[in-house]
Amino acid sequence: MSKEGSSMVRAWEATLRKTQAAKKRANSIFGTTSVAHADDDNDNNYEDDPDKQQQSISSITEGYQADKILPNGDFYTGLWLDNFPNGHGKYLWTDGCMYVGDWFRGKTMGRGKFSWPSGATYEGEFKSGYMDGIGTYTASNGDTYKGQWVMNLRHGHGTKHYSNGDWYDGEWRCGNQEGQGRYQWKDGNYYVGDWKNGVMSGKGTFVWTNGNRYDGYWQNAIPKGNGTFKWPDGSFYVGNWSNNPDEHTGSYYAPGSSEPETNVDWDPQTVYKVDLSDCKISMGEKVLILPSQKKLAVWHSTKDGDKPRRMSVDGRVSVGVDRAFDKMHMWGSDGAATCNVGDDNNTMGRKSDGDLLSLHFNNGNPRGTPAHPMRLPRAGKRQGETISKGHKNYELMLNLQLGIRHSVGRPAPASSLDLKASAFDPKEKVWTRFPPEGSKHTPPHQSSEFKWKDYCPLVFRTLRKLFKVDAADYMISICGNDALRELSSPGKSGSFFYLTNDDRYMIKTIKKAEVKVLLRMLSAYYNHVRAFENTLVTKFFGLHCVKLTGSIQRKFYAMSLTMIQVRFIIMGNLFCSEYTIHRRYDLKGSSLGRLTDKPESEIDETTILKDLDLNFIFRLQKSWFQEFCRQVDRDCELLEQERIMDYSLLVGLHFRETSTAGELIPSGARTPTGEPENVGAPRLSRVDMDELLLDPARWASISLGANMPARVERTVRRNDCEFQLIGEPTGECYEVIMFFGIIDILQDYDITKKLEHAYKSIQYDPTSISAVDPRQYSRRFRDFIFKVFSEDV
């Protein structure tokens, strides 16, 4: 090698040593690259080793040292590659924010320190622009948190010291204390136990510095439920605690005594008014702007000249929503590669994919490339026909509303969540007669006479309490001045569906056999939803029956004998949200008959697509994906145990970023699953999720299956595989808000389903049909769901 070549190698070696740590971290995330890493211990052996010299020469593509004053006044110094910070560098924004640390292709990735003008700092791990991993945040007021982070939020185990002297050590979730933890006040008082949404909730112990202590249950930071208050002398008070004196009951025991004393000069309410009055949880400082919200000013070369582009530190390019999608300029190794998305030679038809919809492969590409950008489905009209006077089911709706108002408004003693077995007895039902002129217990009304039946009223009242349904709001939704809406046509089962005007509740008519199934499994269902707050199974709020009499009975009798008694269940509407649901899927994991039979021109936002219409893989953030898998397993075990089959996962998608032309804007150029990411291409126009992350009220509305930020990756199916359930991933991802839950859980494996299975098994592949044994159904359902859902990495 020439002397000039040797000097070049030594210069490259210096750059390589500076970027080695960043590259190792990047490769651990994105997979190995063609550039071999050098070991620090062998840096001096390059001149004697031709192979290492060649490795070092190839590493020039990893970046070079640069000092840049950017067009908007920002300043960057550090390693630079293809118009991006890449390696170790410092970026200073004009507003005074600064980041010093590792970068990877324009994204903060690895270890670094972010400083705010206020004096606040975060030092620790970053991932895709977010504070993610282990890190320490020091607020401008002196608060410090050290522990685990996920997407800018404290999530996992961590310790926070407050500027007023308080401290907390324990579990966090979505930015708040949740799980087991200890909070100690500056005066020495402390609480150890369960937390939820940032307050003491669950079972825990509070100890005062004077030796007093309370062991028991808490709710919203105050004692609520069974608990014991103890004094240092050995005396104690045990009972059912409440800050409402009318609900509080208990007994005082003197030291060493086994008999309660009646004349005690002590009021349990002093615990609320005095002992806990100064024990407030510190709120901490709110972060006004997050690292992932900061934009980078980068240069992008085009044949029209150099134009500055804005890019966030997590790699998002600021693209206008009205930007034309026919040509996307991608940053490649040459700095100006162009990808023609709208190629006229590409074809697209609607066979099995449900989103405009079957995508064909181009030029023999084994993984397939979508032929056209995806578009939003046609906007649909508001679902349902308003049931107004003159509608065939108008009187039935009046009966239903009268019955609900009577059932929910009926006075009932306060009940605990621990119900007796008798409450679940199928014979536990209450009949009420509703004459038009009214009675002692019912109001007069304009409908014909009818009878009303409540099934297991105490159980469903307690379920509504468990699901945090306010009785007044429940009645207003169903029985208010606004009429119900009847969905256009009944489902396969022959059931009719009704929606409340505010979309919160869905009412479904069900068969007598389904009533029997629900009553049979009601105890197991109740215990399940009580034990698992994140359960995905349908939430049931009431089970009722209207028995028609008089003229209205004769009217329905002429139509159908089955309409004399109308049984219906009230459920939560999974898609009640401020977001428009752009796509709906009903997924079972079977293929026979699992293709929407509507022509493309009739498919809109309200169309429910099926398994063979699915052209996405759903990607959830790691902790949510783990919880999702656990909960699906638990729910399927319940349904299998109760011999239930034919249920499905209902999924709704709201696409977060679209153009004015109705085209979906991908979140970035990601490679298909199982292949290294194309690190030369930046992520395009990923929607800014930080508004959501900054708003605690919005986070409080997020739960498993509701309002969940996620990503979906587009898939295509092979043309030679007619019933390929899951297509090949394309790497084209979209930011979405997801909704999902397990529905139709009242079908047991009865003789009808057994006969259906036997008959269809003769004609079709037995594994492709829906009607199979509950154990086989559960296994197939889970296998499929765990393939279409995956962890977002």
Long-range contacts (C-beta under 8 A, 24 or more apart in sequence): 1-47, 1-50, 1-53, 6-47, 8-57, 9-46, 9-47, 9-53, 9-56, 9-57, 10-46, 12-56, 12-57, 12-59, 12-60, 13-38, 13-43, 13-46, 13-56, 15-59, 15-60, 15-62, 15-63, 15-64, 15-65, 15-79, 16-56, 16-59, 16-62, 17-43, 18-79, 18-87, 18-88, 19-62, 19-63, 19-79, 19-86, 19-87, 19-88, 21-88, 21-102, 21-110, 22-79, 22-86, 22-87, 22-88, 22-102, 22-103, 22-104, 22-109, 22-110, 23-62, 23-87, 25-102, 25-104, 25-109, 25-110, 25-111, 26-104, 26-109, 26-110, 26-679, 29-109, 29-127, 29-793, 30-104, 30-676, 30-677, 30-679, 31-675, 31-676, 31-677, 32-676, 33-676, 33-679, 34-58, 35-59, 35-61, 35-62, 61-333, 62-86, 62-87, 63-87, 70-296, 70-297, 70-298, 70-308, 71-297, 71-308, 72-297, 72-308, 74-296, 74-297, 78-103, 79-103, 81-105, 82-331, 82-332, 82-333, 82-335, 82-680, 83-298, 83-299, 83-300, 83-301, 83-331, 83-335, 84-298, 84-331, 84-682, 85-296, 91-296, 91-313, 93-294, 97-289, 97-294, 99-291, 99-294, 99-313, 101-126, 102-126, 104-679, 105-315, 105-679, 105-680, 105-682, 106-296, 106-298, 106-311, 106-313, 106-315, 106-682, 107-313, 107-314, 107-315, 108-291, 108-313, 108-314, 114-291, 116-140, 116-287, 116-289, 120-285, 120-287, 122-291, 124-149, 125-149, 126-291, 128-292, 128-314, 128-315, 129-291, 129-292, 129-312, 129-313, 129-314, 129-315, 129-316, 130-290, 130-291, 130-292, 130-314, 131-290, 131-291, 139-163, 139-284, 139-285, 140-285, 141-285, 143-282, 143-284, 143-285, 147-172, 148-172, 150-621, 150-622, 150-623, 151-621, 151-689, 151-693, 152-287, 152-290, 152-291, 152-292, 152-690, 152-693, 153-693, 153-699, 155-623, 160-284, 162-282, 162-284, 164-282, 166-282, 170-195, 171-195, 174-699, 174-702, 175-696, 175-699, 176-696, 177-281, 183-281, 185-278, 185-279, 187-278, 189-279, 191-279, 193-218, 194-218, 197-700, 198-281, 199-281, 200-281, 206-276, 206-279, 208-275, 212-275, 214-271, 216-241, 217-241, 221-281, 222-272, 222-276, 223-271, 223-272, 229-268, 229-271, 237-266, 237-268, 239-268, 241-268, 241-271, 243-269, 243-272, 245-269, 247-414, 286-694, 287-694, 290-690, 290-693, 290-694, 292-689, 292-690, 293-688, 293-690, 300-329, 300-331, 300-335, 301-335, 301-336, 302-329, 302-336, 303-336, 311-682, 312-688, 314-683, 314-686, 315-668, 315-682, 315-683, 315-686, 316-668, 316-683, 316-684, 316-685, 316-686, 316-688, 317-682, 317-683, 317-684, 317-685, 318-685, 319-665, 319-684, 319-685, 321-657, 321-658, 321-659, 321-660, 321-665, 322-659, 322-660, 322-661, 323-659, 325-373, 325-659, 325-661, 325-663, 325-665, 328-684, 330-669, 330-681, 330-682, 331-680, 331-681, 331-682, 332-680, 332-681, 333-680, 341-372, 341-373, 342-372, 342-373, 343-371, 346-371, 346-372, 347-371, 348-372, 350-600, 351-717, 352-595, 352-612, 352-613, 352-717, 352-722, 352-724, 353-613, 353-614, 353-615, 353-715, 353-716, 353-717, 353-727, 354-583, 354-585, 354-596, 354-603, 354-609, 354-610, 354-613, 354-614, 354-615, 355-583, 355-613, 355-615, 355-616, 356-600, 357-600, 357-613, 357-615, 358-716, 358-717, 359-615, 359-714, 359-716, 359-717, 359-727, 359-730, 360-716, 360-719, 361-716, 361-718, 361-719, 367-672, 367-728, 367-729, 367-730, 368-716, 368-718, 368-727, 368-728, 368-730, 369-730, 370-714, 370-716, 370-730, 370-732, 373-663, 373-664, 374-663, 374-664, 374-714, 374-734, 375-662, 375-663, 375-664, 376-582, 376-655, 376-658, 376-662, 376-663, 376-664, 377-582, 377-583, 377-603, 377-604, 377-605, 377-607, 378-603, 378-604, 378-605, 379-604, 379-605, 380-604, 380-605, 380-606, 380-607, 381-606, 382-485, 383-485, 383-487, 383-488, 383-499, 383-606, 384-485, 384-486, 384-487, 384-488, 384-498, 384-499, 385-485, 385-486, 385-487, 385-488, 386-483, 386-484, 386-485, 387-483, 387-484, 387-485, 387-486, 387-498, 388-483, 391-486, 393-486, 393-496, 395-447, 395-448, 395-552, 396-546, 396-548, 396-566, 397-483, 397-484, 397-498, 398-445, 398-446, 398-447, 399-434, 399-447, 399-450, 399-452, 399-546, 399-548, 400-478, 400-484, 400-507, 400-544, 400-546, 400-568, 401-478, 401-479, 401-484, 402-434, 402-442, 402-443, 402-445, 402-447, 402-452, 402-479, 403-432, 403-434, 403-452, 403-454, 403-544, 403-546, 404-475, 404-478, 404-479, 404-542, 404-544, 404-570, 405-475, 405-479, 406-432, 406-434, 406-441, 406-442, 406-452, 407-452, 407-454, 407-457, 407-542, 407-544, 408-461, 408-471, 408-474, 408-475, 409-471, 409-475, 412-457, 412-458, 412-461, 415-458, 415-461, 415-462, 417-462, 417-465, 417-466, 417-530, 419-458, 419-459, 419-462, 419-526, 421-523, 423-456, 423-458, 423-459, 424-456, 424-459, 424-519, 424-522, 424-523, 424-526, 425-456, 426-455, 426-456, 426-516, 426-519, 426-520, 428-455, 428-456, 428-457, 428-458, 428-459, 429-453, 429-454, 429-455, 429-456, 429-457, 430-454, 430-457, 447-552, 448-548, 448-549, 448-550, 448-551, 448-552, 448-553, 449-549, 449-550, 450-546, 450-547, 450-548, 450-549, 450-552, 451-546, 451-547, 451-549, 452-544, 452-545, 452-546, 452-547, 453-544, 453-545, 453-546, 453-547, 454-542, 454-543, 454-544, 455-515, 455-519, 455-543, 455-544, 455-545, 456-519, 456-522, 456-543, 459-522, 459-526, 460-540, 460-541, 460-542, 460-543, 462-526, 463-526, 463-529, 463-539, 463-540, 463-541, 464-541, 464-542, 466-529, 466-530, 467-529, 467-539, 467-541, 467-572, 469-541, 474-505, 474-541, 477-501, 477-502, 477-504, 477-505, 478-505, 478-507, 478-570, 499-573, 500-573, 502-576, 503-573, 503-575, 503-576, 504-572, 504-573, 504-576, 505-541, 505-570, 505-571, 505-572, 505-573, 506-570, 506-571, 506-572, 506-573, 507-568, 507-569, 507-570, 507-571, 508-568, 508-569, 508-571, 509-566, 509-567, 509-568, 510-567, 510-568, 510-569, 510-746, 511-567, 512-567, 513-750, 514-567, 514-569, 514-746, 514-747, 515-543, 515-545, 515-567, 517-642, 517-644, 517-746, 517-747, 517-748, 518-543, 518-569, 518-746, 519-543, 520-642, 521-642, 521-644, 524-638, 524-641, 524-642, 525-638, 525-642, 528-634, 528-635, 528-638, 532-631, 532-634, 532-635, 534-627, 534-631, 534-703, 534-704, 534-705, 535-631, 535-634, 535-635, 536-631, 536-632, 536-635, 536-649, 536-704, 536-705, 536-740, 536-741, 536-742, 537-635, 537-638, 537-639, 537-741, 537-742, 537-745, 538-571, 538-572, 538-741, 538-742, 538-743, 538-744, 538-745, 539-571, 539-572, 540-569, 540-570, 540-571, 541-570, 541-571, 541-572, 542-569, 542-570, 543-567, 543-568, 543-569, 543-570, 544-568, 544-570, 569-746, 574-650, 574-652, 574-705, 574-706, 574-739, 574-740, 574-741, 574-743, 575-652, 575-739, 577-654, 577-706, 577-707, 577-737, 577-739, 579-654, 579-707, 579-737, 580-605, 580-654, 581-605, 581-652, 581-653, 581-654, 581-739, 582-653, 582-654, 582-655, 583-609, 583-652, 583-653, 583-655, 584-608, 584-609, 584-650, 584-651, 584-652, 584-653, 585-609, 585-610, 585-613, 585-614, 585-649, 585-650, 585-651, 585-652, 585-653, 586-610, 586-648, 586-649, 586-650, 586-651, 586-743, 587-611, 587-614, 587-648, 587-649, 587-650, 587-651, 587-784, 587-785, 587-788, 588-646, 588-647, 588-648, 588-649, 588-770, 588-781, 588-784, 589-725, 589-780, 589-781, 589-783, 589-784, 589-785, 590-767, 590-768, 590-769, 590-770, 590-780, 591-723, 591-725, 591-768, 592-760, 592-764, 592-765, 592-768, 592-769, 592-770, 593-770, 608-650, 611-725, 611-784, 612-723, 612-725, 614-715, 614-725, 614-726, 614-727, 614-788, 615-714, 615-715, 615-716, 615-717, 615-727, 616-653, 616-712, 616-713, 616-714, 616-715, 616-788, 617-673, 617-712, 617-713, 617-715, 617-726, 617-729, 617-788, 617-789, 617-790, 618-651, 618-710, 618-712, 618-738, 618-788, 618-789, 618-790, 619-710, 619-711, 619-712, 619-713, 619-733, 619-789, 619-790, 619-791, 619-792, 620-708, 620-710, 620-738, 620-789, 620-790, 620-791, 620-792, 621-709, 621-710, 621-791, 621-792, 622-791, 622-792, 622-793, 624-704, 624-708, 624-710, 625-789, 625-790, 625-791, 625-792, 626-791, 627-704, 628-704, 628-789, 629-786, 629-789, 631-704, 632-742, 632-782, 632-785, 632-786, 633-782, 635-742, 636-778, 636-781, 636-782, 637-778, 639-742, 639-745, 639-774, 639-778, 640-774, 640-775, 640-777, 640-778, 642-748, 643-748, 643-749, 643-774, 644-745, 644-746, 644-747, 644-748, 644-749, 644-774, 645-747, 645-748, 645-749, 645-753, 645-770, 645-771, 645-772, 645-773, 645-774, 645-777, 645-778, 646-744, 646-747, 646-753, 646-770, 646-771, 646-777, 647-742, 647-743, 647-744, 647-745, 647-747, 647-781, 648-742, 648-743, 648-744, 649-740, 649-741, 649-742, 649-743, 649-781, 649-785, 650-740, 650-741, 650-742, 650-743, 651-738, 651-739, 651-740, 652-738, 652-739, 652-740, 653-712, 653-736, 653-737, 653-738, 653-739, 654-736, 654-737, 654-738, 654-739, 655-734, 655-735, 655-736, 656-687, 656-734, 656-735, 656-736, 656-737, 657-685, 657-686, 657-687, 657-734, 657-735, 664-734, 665-734, 666-732, 666-733, 666-734, 667-711, 667-733, 667-734, 667-735, 668-733, 669-731, 669-732, 670-713, 670-731, 670-732, 670-733, 671-731, 672-713, 672-728, 672-729, 672-730, 672-731, 673-713, 673-729, 673-790, 678-731, 686-735, 687-735, 689-735, 705-738, 705-739, 705-740, 705-741, 706-739, 707-737, 707-739, 708-737, 708-738, 708-739, 709-735, 709-736, 709-737, 709-738, 710-736, 710-737, 710-738, 710-792, 711-735, 711-736, 711-792, 712-736, 723-768, 725-784, 725-787, 726-784, 726-787, 726-788, 748-774, 749-773, 749-774
